[in-house]
């Protein structure tokens, strides 16, 4: 797990996360946000629902994010489900709690 990168992403988590698309009018979903928080250009996210378009790292969004952050695929899938299944007003809080759990696990907690 890339704990340093995950902590930086958690610290920068926006108050509003989009649902369903990697990047939409209201900003990114959690996977799109994690892509950008890792320093990658948002152009790879536009019009994407399940895949990141990048010539070096592109592919299924869950797999790409898992690889960048050193997370298990199921952990990233859980973040995505929480993002998409949670009402907009609570979405960022719920995702933040899941990120906190991953960080605690990475720290041995």
Secondary structure, 3 states (H helix, E strand, C coil): CCHHHHHHHHHHCCCCCCCCCCEECCEECHHHHHHHHCCCCHHHHCCCCCEECCCCCCEEHHHHHHHHHCCCHHHHHHHHHHHHHCCHHHHHHHHHHHHHHHHHHHCCC
